[in-house]
Amino acid sequence: MKKIAELSLGIESNNHLLGINEKYNLLFIQIEKALILFSLKSLEIIERYKFSGIPEAVIFSESKDYAVLVCRQGFSSSNKVYLMNLQEDLKHLNFSLKGEASAVFKSTIFPLSNYPDHILIGRKNSLELFNCRKDEIDITYQTDKKIHLINLIEFNDEINLAVRYEAEFQEDISKLYLLKPDIDYYCIDNGVIYERSVVSPKVSKYYKEKTIHFVNDGSQLILSNSSTSSKQAYNPKLDRLNIEFVDIEGRYLSGEVHFFDQKDNYLGRYSFLMDAKTLEPVYAKKDGLKFYYYAKKNYLIYVEVREEDYIEIVEFTEKDHQSLTMELLRKGRVKKNKVDSQGFKQIIL
């Protein structure tokens, strides 16, 4: 592996790499109250945009032409949602304010595979299908209770939602306790959001034009690739796996896995890069942050947490693959790849 660039985030900082958009060759980076657009082509800052709040999340539409930016306001649960059209001049983007999302906005805003230019937004008391291309709301469904979390469940050309509401405190003479999770299920179909009966999988998501499918039904977790007929099954009680990113060419998947034993004791966490053909990890870091693979230049991008935090951009090709399995990760049998750090570009953000 060869280091290409090192982007300094600051000493003991709370700054973050929010995401990557491969279609427009961009990194989205939060530095305090600023959002930095960084070019992966030229390895230079394109523009720095400042906000009243702290940029906390960027969610891209399935087409990658639009993005929603969420800024948290101070230490409160309030936030502001902005729409970006990435087809515009990136040095003069218009951030159009679109109200406020639910307090747990990282788990209530999603792109949808069947609606490439839309974003699903969970508001405090409504579900909203927002048309980014037309800059208008297509569907709104009002809820009687405050939305807390949303699970997106996509399968058989259906889009279903498991909506969990904020729990209510119940007061007793002797104790204060919470009611069991309050969940309703909804379907988005033909321009309508309607309530439906329980949906069997807990999570079901398509990636890379529906080639890669990730299903969790509570008793079994299945990751499959229809183009290679590959399939891996996991016990979700022991291996709590999450797929967060698939590169634009569908070569690699990245995510994280939390390991537990039979007694539900926590064993540890790994971030991993996984080959989409074999569905086996080829690179991993213990307690690491998100990995992104930039297919156009074979770049592996992640945050290195040290005394001073850096975004590392290293070249990663098939010769850098490690022969890993989830079982080897569980046992901690992971070697570090050697990195050639000669002549890399150092950038202070």
URKA-V321643 format. One record per run of one state. SS is the DSSP state (hx for helix, st for strand, lp for the rest). FROM is the first residue (numbers start at 1). TO is the last residue. Records with the same first field share a line. If there is no record, write none. Layout:
SS=FROM-TO / FROM-TO
//
This chain:
lp=1-1 / 12-15 / 22-25 / 32-33 / 40-43 / 51-53 / 61-65 / 73-78 / 86-89 / 93-95 / 98-104 / 108-108 / 113-114 / 123-125 / 132-135 / 143-146 / 156-157 / 166-168 / 172-175 / 179-182 / 190-191 / 197-202 / 208-211 / 217-220 / 226-229 / 235-238 / 247-251 / 261-265 / 276-280 / 287-291 / 295-298 / 305-307 / 316-317 / 321-325 / 331-339 / 341-344 / 349-349
st=2-11 / 16-21 / 26-31 / 34-39 / 44-50 / 54-60 / 66-72 / 79-85 / 96-97 / 109-112 / 115-122 / 126-131 / 136-142 / 147-155 / 158-165 / 169-171 / 176-178 / 183-189 / 192-196 / 203-207 / 212-216 / 221-225 / 230-234 / 239-246 / 252-260 / 266-275 / 281-286 / 292-294 / 299-304 / 308-315 / 340-340 / 345-348
hx=90-92 / 105-107 / 318-320 / 326-330
//
